[in-house]
Amino acid sequence: MANSASGMAVNDECKTKFLELKAKRNYRFIVFKIEENLQQIVVEKVGAPKDSYEKLCSSLPSDECRYAVYDFDFTTDENCQKSKIFFIAWSPDTSRVRSKMLYASSKDRFRRELDGVQVELQATDPSEMSFDIVKERAF
């Protein structure tokens, strides 16, 4: 069982879906949530490979914390196709204090479970994770 020092347990489906996103590119994004009654992090939603970044943003509740990973495809200045996996810690100002503390204390351990994340973003407001910021951080 997880304790506050180590953060929440991570459901195996989280790791499986992340590996499918990373290796097979089955998903564009994954949204994770903490199930307090189960004391673990679980998959809440997955985005199809053709889904947009806007679809990920609209999948995040405006008043609850979440974690998300996003597979960002882009073309470099040298016309090279690249991809970077972003980890997003979504913690809106309007969410409960207890929820913010729970997500903050579990983030590092969860992020370490997702081997292959290249960029991390923390956002408390949609403007802090705009598509322009994602593009800027990818280069």
Salt bridges, closest charged atoms under 4 A:
ASP12 OD1 - LYS15 NZ 3.94
GLU35 OE2 - LYS33 NZ 3.79
GLU36 OE2 - ARG96 NH2 3.13
GLU36 OE1 - ARG98 NH2 3.07
GLU44 OE2 - LYS33 NZ 3.98
GLU44 OE1 - ARG66 NE 2.81
GLU64 OE1 - ARG66 NH2 3.07
ASP71 OD2 - ARG25 NE 2.88
ASP73 OD1 - ARG25 NH2 2.38
ASP73 OD2 - ARG28 NH1 2.95
ASP108 OD1 - LYS107 NZ 3.48
GLU113 OE1 - LYS15 NZ 3.35
GLU120 OE2 - LYS107 NZ 2.53
GLU120 OE1 - ARG111 NE 2.78
ASP132 OD1 - LYS135 NZ 3.71
